[in-house]
Every structure is written in C-alpha cells, then in structure tokens.
C-alpha cells in the first residue's frame, strides 16, 4: 500500500463508504480504486486527485497533503545513480534488494535520515550569501 492509498482508504472508512459507492461517485471503476488503494496502480494524476478532493469536500491544507502524498506514492520507483558516487549506487541497490525485508523501525530510521538530509538541503538552497561591502573592499 502507498501513503496515498492508505490515506484514501482512511478517508473512505471515516465516511463509511464502500469501495463500489466511492468508485461510482468518482466516475472510476471499483477495480481501479482498489488498485490505487493497494499500490498496484501508479500514482494518480492531478485530475483524479482533484476529483477525490471534490468528492470528499477537501480543501486547502488537507488537499495539499493529499497531493503531496500522491507525489511520494509511486509504487515502482526507478533510481538513476549514474554519475553518482559508488556509495550512492551501492545504497540504491541495497535498498532495492532489501526493501521488502525491512521492518517499520528500520524504515523509520531511513526516513528520518532522508528527511533530515532534505531539510538540510532546503536550508542550504535558501541560504543567500552576504553582499560584499559597498565600498568594494574584500576585507572582512
């Protein structure tokens, strides 16, 4: 199951809807909706996400959260480590080989490292170096 599929299933359960009724309300087949919930279908397109938000009357932050979950919910990810370090290639290959055997604790640890790295990269990306002194000198 993908993060998006889990959230979709939770929304459906909270409202007491059957898969068949929700699929009819969205204009999709029950088979498609089931595959989306279980991660057997690729992430939904923006139109489908928009229809889901309308169906559940989801707005603002909750709609943005659903879109963010869809972005990280592709069940068949390809990692291109070409041009990266040998360690990056090794990490990608080991993760691909062992992902099914990792327990939730190990996955939480990996996610924490990746999320911290992402936050650090975001902070670096937003860093603006100080402007040089207005008198043109490079003295510090």
C-alpha positions as CSV (number, residue, x, y, z in Angstrom):
1,X,0.0,0.0,0.0
2,X,1.2,3.5,-0.8
3,X,1.0,6.5,1.5
4,X,-1.7,7.9,-0.9
5,X,-3.6,4.6,-0.9
6,X,-3.6,4.4,2.9
7,X,-4.9,8.0,3.2
8,X,-7.6,7.3,0.5
9,X,-8.7,4.2,2.3
10,X,-8.8,6.1,5.6
11,X,-11.0,8.8,4.1
12,X,-13.3,6.2,2.7
13,X,-13.5,4.3,6.0
14,X,-14.1,7.5,8.0
15,X,-17.2,8.2,5.9
16,X,-18.4,4.6,5.9
17,X,-18.3,4.3,2.1
18,X,-18.0,1.1,0.2
19,X,-15.3,0.8,-2.5
20,X,-18.1,0.4,-5.1
21,X,-20.0,3.5,-3.9
22,X,-16.9,5.7,-3.8
23,X,-15.8,4.5,-7.3
24,X,-19.2,5.3,-8.7
25,X,-19.1,8.8,-7.1
26,X,-15.6,9.4,-8.6
27,X,-16.5,8.0,-12.0
28,X,-13.9,5.3,-11.9
29,X,-14.1,1.5,-11.7
30,X,-14.0,-0.3,-8.4
31,X,-11.0,-2.2,-9.7
32,X,-9.1,1.0,-10.4
33,X,-9.9,2.4,-7.0
34,X,-8.9,-0.8,-5.2
35,X,-5.6,-0.9,-7.2
36,X,-5.0,2.7,-6.2
37,X,-5.6,2.0,-2.5
38,X,-3.4,-1.1,-2.6
39,X,-0.5,0.4,-4.5
40,X,-0.9,-1.8,-7.6
41,X,-1.6,1.3,-9.7
42,X,0.8,4.2,-10.3
43,X,0.2,7.5,-8.6
44,X,-3.0,9.3,-9.6
45,X,-2.9,12.2,-12.0
46,X,-3.9,15.8,-10.9
47,X,-7.4,15.4,-12.3
48,X,-8.1,12.3,-10.2
49,X,-6.7,14.0,-7.1
50,X,-8.9,17.0,-7.8
51,X,-12.0,14.8,-8.2
52,X,-11.2,13.0,-4.9
53,X,-10.9,16.4,-3.1
54,X,-14.2,17.5,-4.6
55,X,-15.8,14.2,-3.7
56,X,-14.7,14.5,0.0
57,X,-15.0,18.3,0.0
58,X,-11.4,18.5,1.0
59,X,-9.8,22.0,0.7
60,X,-6.6,23.9,1.5
61,X,-4.1,22.1,3.7
62,X,-5.8,18.7,3.5
63,X,-5.9,18.9,-0.3
64,X,-2.2,19.9,-0.4
65,X,-1.4,17.0,1.9
66,X,-3.3,14.6,-0.4
67,X,-1.3,16.0,-3.4
68,X,1.9,15.6,-1.5
69,X,1.1,12.0,-0.6
70,X,0.3,11.3,-4.3
71,X,3.8,12.6,-5.3
72,X,5.6,10.2,-3.0
73,X,3.3,7.2,-3.8
74,X,4.7,5.8,-7.0
75,X,4.8,2.0,-6.2
76,X,7.5,1.3,-8.8
77,X,10.4,3.7,-8.4
78,X,13.5,3.8,-10.6
79,X,16.6,5.3,-9.0
80,X,19.2,6.5,-11.5
81,X,22.6,6.5,-9.7
82,X,24.5,7.1,-12.9
83,X,27.1,9.8,-12.4
84,X,26.8,9.5,-8.6
85,X,29.4,8.0,-6.2
86,X,29.9,4.3,-5.8
87,X,28.4,4.6,-2.3
88,X,25.2,6.1,-3.8
89,X,24.9,3.2,-6.3
90,X,25.5,0.7,-3.5
91,X,22.9,2.3,-1.3
92,X,20.3,2.3,-4.1
93,X,21.0,-1.3,-5.0
94,X,20.9,-2.5,-1.3
95,X,17.7,-0.6,-0.7
96,X,16.1,-2.2,-3.8
97,X,17.2,-5.7,-2.8
98,X,16.2,-5.4,0.8
99,X,13.2,-3.1,0.9
100,X,10.7,-6.0,1.4
101,X,12.6,-7.4,4.4
102,X,12.9,-4.1,6.3
103,X,10.7,-3.7,9.4
104,X,8.9,-0.4,10.3
105,X,11.7,0.5,12.8
106,X,14.4,0.3,10.1
107,X,12.2,2.2,7.6
108,X,11.5,4.9,10.2
109,X,15.3,5.3,10.7
110,X,16.0,5.5,6.9
111,X,13.1,8.0,6.5
112,X,14.4,10.1,9.4
113,X,17.9,10.3,7.8
114,X,16.5,11.2,4.3
115,X,14.0,13.8,5.7
116,X,16.8,15.4,7.8
117,X,19.0,15.5,4.7
118,X,16.2,17.1,2.7
119,X,15.7,19.7,5.4
120,X,19.4,20.5,5.4
121,X,19.5,20.7,1.6
122,X,16.5,23.0,1.7
123,X,18.2,25.2,4.2
124,X,21.3,25.3,2.0
125,X,19.3,26.1,-1.1
126,X,17.6,29.0,0.7
127,X,20.9,30.4,2.0
128,X,21.8,33.8,0.5
129,X,25.5,34.8,0.9
130,X,26.1,38.2,2.3
131,X,26.5,41.0,-0.2
132,X,30.1,42.4,-0.5
133,X,30.8,45.6,1.3
134,X,29.5,48.6,-0.5
135,X,33.0,50.2,-0.7
136,X,34.2,47.4,-2.9
137,X,36.8,46.1,-0.5
138,X,37.0,42.4,0.3
139,X,38.3,42.9,3.8
140,X,36.4,41.1,6.5
